[in-house]
Amino acid sequence: MLGTFGIGYLSGTLGILGVGFIVADFESDAEKKLSNGIIYREHSIGNAISDHRGTRVEIYKTVAWLPVFEYQIIQKEYYDVIAYPNEIKVSYEPNKHIIHLSAHIVSLKNGGREKWSDSIKLK
């Protein structure tokens, strides 16, 4: 009886941990609504036990007459870009359809801080 209870307890504990990691992967870390129905979402790649770390950026567009409906325009993954504890600064130029990203990131090579930036051209 003790063995059966122990196996069930261990399976339940590992199962709920797995569910927690899966749910945390789909929840966005930051969300910003830009002009013209553009939504910026930021997700962390990896977790405490993974070998790869980084940030995934997703850009969504909403329909003007149905703001609940949204569709993904672009998704980019930046490996070795961790903006913790600061967030990535986002600026949008609607006339050029460009999103500028910038942050001071922690370098995974030497542990120092470095400036990082990128631009995303919307289609």
The first five atom37 places (N, CA, C, CB, O) and aatype in JSON, in Angstrom:
{
  "aatype": [12, 10, 7, 16, 13, 7, 9, 7, 18, 10, 15, 7, 16, 10, 7, 9, 10, 7, 19, 7, 13, 9, 19, 0, 3, 13, 6, 15, 3, 0, 6, 11, 11, 10, 15, 2, 7, 9, 9, 18, 1, 6, 8, 15, 9, 7, 2, 0, 9, 15, 3, 8, 1, 7, 16, 1, 19, 6, 9, 18, 11, 16, 19, 0, 17, 10, 14, 19, 13, 6, 18, 5, 9, 9, 5, 11, 6, 18, 18, 3, 19, 9, 0, 18, 14, 2, 6, 9, 11, 19, 15, 18, 6, 14, 2, 11, 8, 9, 9, 8, 10, 15, 0, 8, 9, 19, 15, 10, 11, 2, 7, 7, 1, 6, 11, 17, 15, 3, 15, 9, 11, 10, 11],
  "atom_mask": [
    [1, 1, 1, 1, 1],
    [1, 1, 1, 1, 1],
    [1, 1, 1, 0, 1],
    [1, 1, 1, 1, 1],
    [1, 1, 1, 1, 1],
    [1, 1, 1, 0, 1],
    [1, 1, 1, 1, 1],
    [1, 1, 1, 0, 1],
    [1, 1, 1, 1, 1],
    [1, 1, 1, 1, 1],
    [1, 1, 1, 1, 1],
    [1, 1, 1, 0, 1],
    [1, 1, 1, 1, 1],
    [1, 1, 1, 1, 1],
    [1, 1, 1, 0, 1],
    [1, 1, 1, 1, 1],
    [1, 1, 1, 1, 1],
    [1, 1, 1, 0, 1],
    [1, 1, 1, 1, 1],
    [1, 1, 1, 0, 1],
    [1, 1, 1, 1, 1],
    [1, 1, 1, 1, 1],
    [1, 1, 1, 1, 1],
    [1, 1, 1, 1, 1],
    [1, 1, 1, 1, 1],
    [1, 1, 1, 1, 1],
    [1, 1, 1, 1, 1],
    [1, 1, 1, 1, 1],
    [1, 1, 1, 1, 1],
    [1, 1, 1, 1, 1],
    [1, 1, 1, 1, 1],
    [1, 1, 1, 1, 1],
    [1, 1, 1, 1, 1],
    [1, 1, 1, 1, 1],
    [1, 1, 1, 1, 1],
    [1, 1, 1, 1, 1],
    [1, 1, 1, 0, 1],
    [1, 1, 1, 1, 1],
    [1, 1, 1, 1, 1],
    [1, 1, 1, 1, 1],
    [1, 1, 1, 1, 1],
    [1, 1, 1, 1, 1],
    [1, 1, 1, 1, 1],
    [1, 1, 1, 1, 1],
    [1, 1, 1, 1, 1],
    [1, 1, 1, 0, 1],
    [1, 1, 1, 1, 1],
    [1, 1, 1, 1, 1],
    [1, 1, 1, 1, 1],
    [1, 1, 1, 1, 1],
    [1, 1, 1, 1, 1],
    [1, 1, 1, 1, 1],
    [1, 1, 1, 1, 1],
    [1, 1, 1, 0, 1],
    [1, 1, 1, 1, 1],
    [1, 1, 1, 1, 1],
    [1, 1, 1, 1, 1],
    [1, 1, 1, 1, 1],
    [1, 1, 1, 1, 1],
    [1, 1, 1, 1, 1],
    [1, 1, 1, 1, 1],
    [1, 1, 1, 1, 1],
    [1, 1, 1, 1, 1],
    [1, 1, 1, 1, 1],
    [1, 1, 1, 1, 1],
    [1, 1, 1, 1, 1],
    [1, 1, 1, 1, 1],
    [1, 1, 1, 1, 1],
    [1, 1, 1, 1, 1],
    [1, 1, 1, 1, 1],
    [1, 1, 1, 1, 1],
    [1, 1, 1, 1, 1],
    [1, 1, 1, 1, 1],
    [1, 1, 1, 1, 1],
    [1, 1, 1, 1, 1],
    [1, 1, 1, 1, 1],
    [1, 1, 1, 1, 1],
    [1, 1, 1, 1, 1],
    [1, 1, 1, 1, 1],
    [1, 1, 1, 1, 1],
    [1, 1, 1, 1, 1],
    [1, 1, 1, 1, 1],
    [1, 1, 1, 1, 1],
    [1, 1, 1, 1, 1],
    [1, 1, 1, 1, 1],
    [1, 1, 1, 1, 1],
    [1, 1, 1, 1, 1],
    [1, 1, 1, 1, 1],
    [1, 1, 1, 1, 1],
    [1, 1, 1, 1, 1],
    [1, 1, 1, 1, 1],
    [1, 1, 1, 1, 1],
    [1, 1, 1, 1, 1],
    [1, 1, 1, 1, 1],
    [1, 1, 1, 1, 1],
    [1, 1, 1, 1, 1],
    [1, 1, 1, 1, 1],
    [1, 1, 1, 1, 1],
    [1, 1, 1, 1, 1],
    [1, 1, 1, 1, 1],
    [1, 1, 1, 1, 1],
    [1, 1, 1, 1, 1],
    [1, 1, 1, 1, 1],
    [1, 1, 1, 1, 1],
    [1, 1, 1, 1, 1],
    [1, 1, 1, 1, 1],
    [1, 1, 1, 1, 1],
    [1, 1, 1, 1, 1],
    [1, 1, 1, 1, 1],
    [1, 1, 1, 1, 1],
    [1, 1, 1, 0, 1],
    [1, 1, 1, 0, 1],
    [1, 1, 1, 1, 1],
    [1, 1, 1, 1, 1],
    [1, 1, 1, 1, 1],
    [1, 1, 1, 1, 1],
    [1, 1, 1, 1, 1],
    [1, 1, 1, 1, 1],
    [1, 1, 1, 1, 1],
    [1, 1, 1, 1, 1],
    [1, 1, 1, 1, 1],
    [1, 1, 1, 1, 1],
    [1, 1, 1, 1, 1]
  ],
  "atom_positions": [
    [[0.83, -1.18, 0.0], [0.0, 0.0, 0.0], [0.88, 1.26, 0.0], [-0.94, -0.01, 1.21], [0.57, 2.24, -0.67]],
    [[1.96, 1.22, 0.75], [2.85, 2.37, 0.81], [3.53, 2.62, -0.54], [3.92, 2.16, 1.9], [3.71, 3.77, -0.95]],
    [[3.89, 1.54, -1.24], [4.51, 1.67, -2.57], [3.54, 2.26, -3.58], [0.0, 0.0, 0.0], [3.92, 3.13, -4.37]],
    [[2.3, 1.79, -3.56], [1.29, 2.3, -4.48], [1.0, 3.78, -4.22], [-0.01, 1.48, -4.36], [0.9, 4.57, -5.15]],
    [[0.87, 4.13, -2.94], [0.65, 5.53, -2.59], [1.83, 6.4, -2.99], [0.39, 5.66, -1.08], [1.65, 7.51, -3.49]],
    [[3.06, 5.9, -2.79], [4.26, 6.65, -3.15], [4.37, 6.89, -4.65], [0.0, 0.0, 0.0], [4.73, 7.98, -5.07]],
    [[4.05, 5.87, -5.46], [4.1, 6.03, -6.91], [3.03, 7.02, -7.37], [3.91, 4.65, -7.62], [3.29, 7.86, -8.24]],
    [[1.84, 6.92, -6.8], [0.77, 7.86, -7.15], [1.11, 9.29, -6.76], [0.0, 0.0, 0.0], [0.84, 10.22, -7.52]],
    [[1.7, 9.47, -5.59], [2.09, 10.8, -5.13], [3.17, 11.39, -6.02], [2.58, 10.74, -3.67], [3.1, 12.56, -6.4]],
    [[4.17, 10.58, -6.37], [5.26, 11.04, -7.24], [4.73, 11.39, -8.63], [6.36, 9.96, -7.34], [5.11, 12.41, -9.2]],
    [[3.85, 10.54, -9.18], [3.28, 10.82, -10.51], [2.45, 12.09, -10.5], [2.43, 9.63, -10.98], [2.52, 12.89, -11.44]],
    [[1.65, 12.29, -9.46], [0.84, 13.49, -9.36], [1.68, 14.74, -9.23], [0.0, 0.0, 0.0], [1.36, 15.77, -9.83]],
    [[2.75, 14.67, -8.46], [3.63, 15.83, -8.27], [4.34, 16.19, -9.57], [4.66, 15.55, -7.18], [4.38, 17.36, -9.95]],
    [[4.89, 15.2, -10.25], [5.57, 15.47, -11.52], [4.57, 15.91, -12.59], [6.33, 14.23, -12.0], [4.9, 16.73, -13.44]],
    [[3.37, 15.37, -12.56], [2.35, 15.75, -13.53], [1.93, 17.2, -13.39], [0.0, 0.0, 0.0], [1.8, 17.91, -14.39]],
    [[1.71, 17.65, -12.18], [1.29, 19.04, -11.98], [2.44, 20.0, -12.29], [0.79, 19.26, -10.53], [2.2, 21.12, -12.74]],
    [[3.68, 19.57, -12.05], [4.83, 20.39, -12.43], [4.9, 20.53, -13.95], [6.14, 19.77, -11.89], [5.16, 21.62, -14.47]],
    [[4.67, 19.44, -14.67], [4.67, 19.48, -16.13], [3.59, 20.39, -16.67], [0.0, 0.0, 0.0], [3.82, 21.16, -17.6]],
    [[2.39, 20.3, -16.09], [1.29, 21.16, -16.52], [1.65, 22.63, -16.25], [-0.02, 20.78, -15.79], [1.35, 23.5, -17.07]],
    [[2.27, 22.89, -15.12], [2.69, 24.27, -14.8], [3.69, 24.82, -15.79], [0.0, 0.0, 0.0], [3.58, 25.97, -16.2]],
    [[4.67, 24.01, -16.19], [5.66, 24.46, -17.18], [5.0, 24.71, -18.54], [6.78, 23.43, -17.33], [5.35, 25.66, -19.23]],
    [[4.05, 23.86, -18.92], [3.38, 24.02, -20.22], [2.53, 25.29, -20.22], [2.51, 22.79, -20.53], [2.55, 26.05, -21.19]],
    [[1.78, 25.52, -19.16], [0.94, 26.72, -19.09], [1.79, 27.98, -19.06], [0.02, 26.66, -17.85], [1.44, 28.98, -19.69]],
    [[2.9, 27.96, -18.34], [3.77, 29.14, -18.26], [4.39, 29.47, -19.61], [4.88, 28.91, -17.23], [4.73, 30.62, -19.87]],
    [[4.55, 28.47, -20.49], [5.13, 28.72, -21.8], [4.17, 29.49, -22.7], [5.53, 27.42, -22.45], [4.62, 30.19, -23.6]],
    [[2.87, 29.37, -22.5], [1.89, 30.03, -23.35], [1.44, 31.39, -22.8], [0.69, 29.15, -23.53], [0.8, 32.15, -23.53]],
    [[1.76, 31.7, -21.57], [1.36, 32.99, -20.99], [2.41, 34.04, -21.34], [1.18, 32.87, -19.45], [3.61, 33.82, -21.15]],
    [[1.96, 35.19, -21.83], [2.92, 36.22, -22.25], [3.46, 36.98, -21.04], [2.26, 37.2, -23.23], [2.75, 37.2, -20.06]],
    [[4.73, 37.36, -21.13], [5.38, 38.12, -20.07], [5.02, 39.6, -20.13], [6.89, 37.94, -20.14], [4.89, 40.26, -19.1]],
    [[4.87, 40.12, -21.33], [4.53, 41.53, -21.52], [3.64, 41.67, -22.74], [5.82, 42.41, -21.67], [3.78, 40.95, -23.72]],
    [[2.71, 42.61, -22.65], [1.81, 42.88, -23.77], [1.62, 44.39, -23.85], [0.44, 42.14, -23.61], [1.32, 45.05, -22.85]],
    [[1.8, 44.92, -25.05], [1.62, 46.36, -25.26], [0.75, 46.57, -26.49], [2.99, 47.08, -25.42], [0.98, 45.96, -27.54]],
    [[-0.23, 47.42, -26.36], [-1.09, 47.77, -27.48], [-0.52, 49.01, -28.16], [-2.57, 48.0, -27.02], [-0.44, 50.08, -27.56]],
    [[-0.12, 48.84, -29.4], [0.41, 49.94, -30.19], [-0.72, 50.51, -31.03], [1.6, 49.48, -31.08], [-1.84, 50.01, -30.97]],
    [[-0.46, 51.53, -31.78], [-1.53, 52.16, -32.57], [-1.95, 51.28, -33.75], [-1.08, 53.53, -33.09], [-1.25, 50.33, -34.11]],
    [[-3.09, 51.61, -34.34], [-3.64, 50.93, -35.52], [-3.96, 49.46, -35.27], [-2.68, 51.04, -36.66], [-3.89, 48.66, -36.21]],
    [[-4.31, 49.09, -34.04], [-4.69, 47.71, -33.76], [-3.54, 46.74, -33.7], [0.0, 0.0, 0.0], [-3.76, 45.53, -33.8]],
    [[-2.32, 47.21, -33.56], [-1.14, 46.35, -33.47], [-0.9, 46.02, -32.0], [0.12, 47.04, -34.1], [-0.92, 46.9, -31.15]],
    [[-0.69, 44.73, -31.71], [-0.42, 44.27, -30.34], [0.94, 43.59, -30.32], [-1.55, 43.3, -29.84], [1.23, 42.72, -31.15]],
    [[1.77, 44.0, -29.36], [3.1, 43.43, -29.16], [3.04, 42.49, -27.95], [4.19, 44.56, -28.96], [2.58, 42.89, -26.88]],
    [[3.5, 41.26, -28.11], [3.57, 40.31, -27.0], [4.97, 39.74, -26.9], [2.52, 39.17, -27.17], [5.62, 39.43, -27.9]],
    [[5.41, 39.6, -25.66], [6.75, 39.11, -25.38], [6.66, 37.87, -24.49], [7.62, 40.21, -24.7], [5.95, 37.87, -23.49]],
    [[7.37, 36.82, -24.88], [7.39, 35.57, -24.13], [8.83, 35.18, -23.82], [6.68, 34.44, -24.93], [9.73, 35.46, -24.61]],
    [[9.04, 34.55, -22.69], [10.35, 34.0, -22.37], [10.49, 32.63, -23.03], [10.56, 33.9, -20.83], [9.55, 31.84, -23.04]],
    [[11.67, 32.38, -23.56], [11.97, 31.06, -24.12], [12.76, 30.3, -23.08], [12.75, 31.16, -25.47], [13.75, 30.81, -22.55]],
    [[12.34, 29.1, -22.79], [13.04, 28.27, -21.82], [12.57, 28.55, -20.41], [0.0, 0.0, 0.0], [11.78, 29.46, -20.16]],
    [[13.06, 27.76, -19.49], [12.75, 27.93, -18.07], [13.99, 27.62, -17.25], [11.55, 27.03, -17.65], [15.1, 27.59, -17.78]],
    [[13.81, 27.38, -15.99], [14.96, 27.21, -15.08], [15.81, 25.99, -15.43], [14.48, 27.09, -13.66], [17.0, 25.98, -15.13]],
    [[15.23, 24.98, -16.04], [15.99, 23.75, -16.29], [16.36, 23.57, -17.76], [15.2, 22.57, -15.83], [16.92, 22.53, -18.11]],
    [[16.07, 24.53, -18.61], [16.37, 24.37, -20.03], [17.75, 24.92, -20.38], [15.31, 25.06, -20.89], [18.28, 25.79, -19.69]],
    [[18.31, 24.39, -21.46], [19.64, 24.81, -21.9], [19.6, 26.08, -22.75], [20.3, 23.7, -22.68], [20.59, 26.8, -22.81]],
    [[18.5, 26.35, -23.39], [18.42, 27.54, -24.23], [17.49, 28.56, -23.58], [17.93, 27.18, -25.66], [16.44, 28.21, -23.04]],
    [[17.89, 29.81, -23.65], [17.12, 30.91, -23.07], [17.0, 32.0, -24.1], [17.77, 31.45, -21.77], [17.8, 32.08, -25.03]],
    [[16.0, 32.82, -23.94], [15.84, 33.92, -24.86], [14.47, 34.55, -24.74], [0.0, 0.0, 0.0], [13.78, 34.39, -23.74]],
    [[14.1, 35.27, -25.78], [12.83, 35.99, -25.82], [12.17, 35.76, -27.17], [13.04, 37.51, -25.55], [12.82, 35.83, -28.21]],
    [[10.88, 35.49, -27.14], [10.09, 35.36, -28.36], [9.15, 36.57, -28.43], [9.29, 34.01, -28.4], [8.44, 36.86, -27.48]],
    [[9.16, 37.25, -29.57], [8.34, 38.42, -29.79], [7.28, 38.07, -30.83], [9.2, 39.65, -30.24], [7.6, 37.54, -31.9]],
    [[6.03, 38.37, -30.51], [4.94, 38.12, -31.44], [4.19, 39.42, -31.68], [3.98, 37.02, -30.89], [3.92, 40.18, -30.74]],
    [[3.86, 39.69, -32.93], [3.11, 40.87, -33.3], [1.76, 40.41, -33.86], [3.89, 41.75, -34.34], [1.7, 39.59, -34.78]],
    [[0.69, 40.95, -33.29], [-0.67, 40.61, -33.7], [-1.37, 41.85, -34.24], [-1.47, 40.0, -32.53], [-0.99, 42.97, -33.91]],
    [[-2.38, 41.64, -35.06], [-3.21, 42.73, -35.59], [-4.66, 42.38, -35.3], [-2.98, 42.94, -37.13], [-5.09, 41.24, -35.48]],
    [[-5.41, 43.38, -34.86], [-6.84, 43.18, -34.61], [-7.64, 43.78, -35.76], [-7.26, 43.81, -33.25], [-7.19, 44.7, -36.45]],
    [[-8.83, 43.25, -35.95], [-9.75, 43.78, -36.95], [-10.46, 44.97, -36.31], [-10.78, 42.68, -37.44], [-10.9, 44.9, -35.17]],
    [[-10.58, 46.08, -37.06], [-11.13, 47.32, -36.49], [-12.58, 47.16, -36.03], [-11.04, 48.44, -37.51], [-12.93, 47.68, -34.97]],
    [[-13.4, 46.49, -36.78], [-14.81, 46.36, -36.42], [-15.1, 45.17, -35.51], [-15.64, 46.25, -37.67], [-16.23, 45.0, -35.06]],
    [[-14.08, 44.33, -35.25], [-14.23, 43.19, -34.34], [-12.94, 43.07, -33.51], [-14.53, 41.86, -35.13], [-12.11, 42.22, -33.81]],
    [[-12.76, 43.91, -32.49], [-11.48, 43.96, -31.78], [-11.15, 42.71, -30.97], [-11.48, 45.14, -30.86], [-10.02, 42.57, -30.49]],
    [[-12.1, 41.8, -30.8], [-11.81, 40.56, -30.07], [-11.01, 39.6, -30.95], [-13.12, 39.89, -29.6], [-10.23, 38.79, -30.44]],
    [[-11.2, 39.68, -32.25], [-10.51, 38.81, -33.2], [-9.14, 39.4, -33.51], [-11.34, 38.62, -34.49], [-9.03, 40.58, -33.85]],
    [[-8.11, 38.58, -33.4], [-6.75, 39.02, -33.73], [-6.02, 37.9, -34.46], [-5.98, 39.44, -32.46], [-6.32, 36.72, -34.27]],
    [[-5.09, 38.28, -35.28], [-4.29, 37.3, -36.01], [-2.82, 37.71, -35.95], [-4.78, 37.17, -37.49], [-2.48, 38.89, -35.85]],
    [[-1.96, 36.69, -36.02], [-0.52, 36.92, -35.87], [0.07, 37.38, -37.2], [0.19, 35.64, -35.39], [-0.21, 36.82, -38.26]],
    [[0.9, 38.43, -37.11], [1.59, 38.94, -38.29], [3.0, 38.37, -38.37], [1.64, 40.49, -38.27], [3.4, 37.8, -39.38]],
    [[3.74, 38.53, -37.27], [5.16, 38.12, -37.24], [5.48, 37.5, -35.89], [6.1, 39.34, -37.51], [4.93, 37.88, -34.86]],
    [[6.38, 36.52, -35.93], [6.94, 35.95, -34.7], [8.45, 35.83, -34.9], [6.29, 34.55, -34.37], [8.9, 35.23, -35.88]],
    [[9.21, 36.4, -33.99], [10.68, 36.32, -34.04], [11.19, 35.8, -32.71], [11.31, 37.7, -34.37], [10.66, 36.14, -31.65]],
    [[12.22, 34.98, -32.77], [12.84, 34.46, -31.56], [14.27, 34.98, -31.47], [12.82, 32.91, -31.55], [15.04, 34.91, -32.43]],
    [[14.59, 35.5, -30.31], [15.92, 36.03, -30.05], [16.55, 35.17, -28.96], [15.87, 37.55, -29.63], [16.23, 35.31, -27.78]],
    [[17.45, 34.29, -29.37], [18.13, 33.46, -28.39], [19.25, 34.26, -27.74], [18.69, 32.17, -29.04], [19.86, 35.11, -28.38]],
    [[19.5, 34.0, -26.49], [20.52, 34.7, -25.68], [20.17, 36.16, -25.46], [21.88, 34.59, -26.35], [21.06, 36.95, -25.15]],
    [[18.91, 36.55, -25.62], [18.46, 37.91, -25.3], [17.51, 37.8, -24.12], [17.76, 38.6, -26.54], [16.36, 37.41, -24.26]],
    [[18.02, 38.17, -22.95], [17.23, 38.15, -21.72], [17.28, 39.56, -21.16], [17.77, 37.09, -20.69], [18.34, 40.03, -20.74]],
    [[16.14, 40.22, -21.14], [16.09, 41.62, -20.72], [15.8, 41.77, -19.24], [15.04, 42.37, -21.52], [15.53, 42.88, -18.78]],
    [[15.84, 40.69, -18.48], [15.54, 40.75, -17.05], [16.61, 41.56, -16.33], [15.44, 39.34, -16.45], [17.77, 41.36, -16.67]],
    [[16.34, 42.43, -15.4], [15.06, 42.79, -14.83], [14.35, 43.89, -15.59], [15.24, 43.21, -13.41], [13.19, 44.2, -15.3]],
    [[15.02, 44.49, -16.58], [14.38, 45.55, -17.36], [13.6, 44.92, -18.51], [15.43, 46.57, -17.9], [13.89, 43.8, -18.92]],
    [[12.63, 45.64, -19.01], [11.87, 45.13, -20.12], [12.4, 45.69, -21.43], [10.39, 45.45, -19.95], [13.17, 46.65, -21.45]],
    [[11.97, 45.09, -22.5], [12.34, 45.58, -23.82], [11.5, 46.81, -24.14], [12.16, 44.46, -24.91], [10.27, 46.78, -24.01]],
    [[12.15, 47.87, -24.56], [11.44, 49.1, -24.92], [10.97, 48.98, -26.37], [12.36, 50.36, -24.73], [11.73, 48.6, -27.26]],
    [[9.71, 49.32, -26.58], [9.08, 49.16, -27.89], [8.61, 50.51, -28.39], [7.9, 48.16, -27.82], [7.95, 51.26, -27.67]],
    [[8.95, 50.83, -29.63], [8.42, 52.04, -30.27], [7.96, 51.67, -31.67], [9.5, 53.19, -30.31], [8.59, 50.86, -32.36]],
    [[6.86, 52.27, -32.07], [6.23, 51.93, -33.34], [6.12, 53.18, -34.21], [4.84, 51.3, -33.13], [5.65, 54.22, -33.75]],
    [[6.56, 53.06, -35.45], [6.43, 54.14, -36.43], [5.35, 53.74, -37.43], [7.8, 54.43, -37.16], [5.62, 52.98, -38.36]],
    [[4.12, 54.24, -37.25], [3.03, 53.78, -38.11], [3.17, 54.17, -39.58], [1.74, 54.33, -37.59], [2.69, 53.46, -40.46]],
    [[3.83, 55.29, -39.86], [3.97, 55.71, -41.26], [4.97, 54.83, -42.02], [4.4, 57.17, -41.33], [4.84, 54.68, -43.23]],
    [[5.95, 54.25, -41.33], [6.93, 53.37, -41.96], [6.63, 51.89, -41.72], [8.32, 53.7, -41.46], [7.27, 51.03, -42.33]],
    [[5.68, 51.59, -40.83], [5.33, 50.21, -40.47], [6.53, 49.45, -39.92], [4.75, 49.46, -41.68], [6.81, 48.32, -40.31]],
    [[7.24, 50.1, -38.99], [8.42, 49.51, -38.37], [8.27, 49.57, -36.86], [9.73, 50.24, -38.82], [7.84, 50.58, -36.31]],
    [[8.62, 48.46, -36.19], [8.65, 48.41, -34.73], [10.11, 48.31, -34.32], [7.8, 47.2, -34.17], [10.84, 47.43, -34.77]],
    [[10.53, 49.23, -33.45], [11.9, 49.25, -32.94], [11.92, 48.66, -31.53], [12.49, 50.7, -32.95], [11.11, 49.03, -30.68]],
    [[12.85, 47.73, -31.29], [13.03, 47.11, -29.97], [14.41, 47.46, -29.47], [12.84, 45.57, -30.04], [15.38, 47.44, -30.23]],
    [[14.52, 47.78, -28.19], [15.83, 48.05, -27.59], [15.79, 47.68, -26.11], [16.24, 49.55, -27.77], [14.75, 47.78, -25.45]],
    [[16.94, 47.24, -25.6], [17.02, 46.85, -24.2], [18.48, 46.77, -23.78], [16.31, 45.49, -23.95], [19.38, 46.67, -24.61]],
    [[18.69, 46.83, -22.49], [19.99, 46.52, -21.9], [19.87, 45.09, -21.4], [20.39, 47.53, -20.73], [19.11, 44.81, -20.47]],
    [[20.61, 44.18, -22.02], [20.46, 42.76, -21.72], [21.66, 42.26, -20.93], [20.29, 41.95, -23.0], [22.72, 42.88, -20.92]],
    [[21.46, 41.12, -20.29], [22.53, 40.43, -19.57], [23.2, 39.51, -20.57], [22.0, 39.64, -18.32], [22.55, 38.66, -21.17]],
    [[24.5, 39.67, -20.76], [25.24, 38.82, -21.68], [25.44, 37.44, -21.04], [26.6, 39.46, -22.05], [25.91, 37.33, -19.91]],
    [[25.09, 36.4, -21.78], [25.27, 35.05, -21.27], [26.72, 34.59, -21.44], [24.32, 34.09, -21.97], [27.1, 33.56, -20.89]],
    [[27.52, 35.34, -22.2], [28.91, 34.95, -22.41], [29.79, 35.35, -21.23], [29.44, 35.59, -23.69], [30.56, 34.53, -20.72]],
    [[29.68, 36.62, -20.8], [30.56, 37.09, -19.73], [29.81, 37.63, -18.52], [31.48, 38.16, -20.26], [30.43, 38.05, -17.54]],
    [[28.47, 37.63, -18.56], [27.69, 38.08, -17.42], [27.52, 39.58, -17.32], [0.0, 0.0, 0.0], [26.84, 40.06, -16.41]],
    [[28.12, 40.34, -18.24], [28.01, 41.8, -18.21], [26.73, 42.28, -18.88], [0.0, 0.0, 0.0], [25.93, 41.47, -19.35]],
    [[26.54, 43.59, -18.91], [25.37, 44.18, -19.54], [25.79, 44.77, -20.88], [24.73, 45.28, -18.63], [26.87, 45.35, -21.01]],
    [[24.94, 44.61, -21.86], [25.22, 45.19, -23.17], [23.92, 45.72, -23.77], [25.87, 44.15, -24.1], [22.83, 45.3, -23.39]],
    [[24.06, 46.65, -24.71], [22.9, 47.25, -25.36], [22.53, 46.4, -26.57], [23.18, 48.73, -25.78], [23.39, 45.99, -27.35]],
    [[21.24, 46.15, -26.72], [20.72, 45.34, -27.81], [19.57, 46.08, -28.47], [20.27, 43.95, -27.3], [18.8, 46.75, -27.8]],
    [[19.46, 45.96, -29.78], [18.34, 46.59, -30.49], [18.04, 45.8, -31.77], [18.65, 48.09, -30.83], [18.9, 45.1, -32.31]],
    [[16.81, 45.94, -32.24], [16.4, 45.29, -33.47], [15.19, 46.06, -34.02], [16.07, 43.78, -33.23], [14.51, 46.77, -33.28]],
    [[14.95, 45.9, -35.29], [13.78, 46.5, -35.94], [12.99, 45.41, -36.65], [14.19, 47.62, -36.94], [13.57, 44.51, -37.26]],
    [[11.68, 45.51, -36.56], [10.8, 44.54, -37.2], [9.96, 45.31, -38.22], [9.89, 43.79, -36.16], [9.22, 46.23, -37.87]],
    [[10.09, 44.91, -39.48], [9.31, 45.51, -40.55], [8.02, 44.72, -40.69], [10.11, 45.54, -41.9], [8.04, 43.52, -40.93]],
    [[6.9, 45.41, -40.54], [5.59, 44.77, -40.69], [5.26, 44.62, -42.15], [4.49, 45.58, -39.97], [5.6, 45.48, -42.96]],
    [[4.6, 43.55, -42.5], [4.27, 43.25, -43.9], [3.08, 44.05, -44.34], [4.0, 41.77, -44.09], [2.66, 43.93, -45.49]]
  ]
}
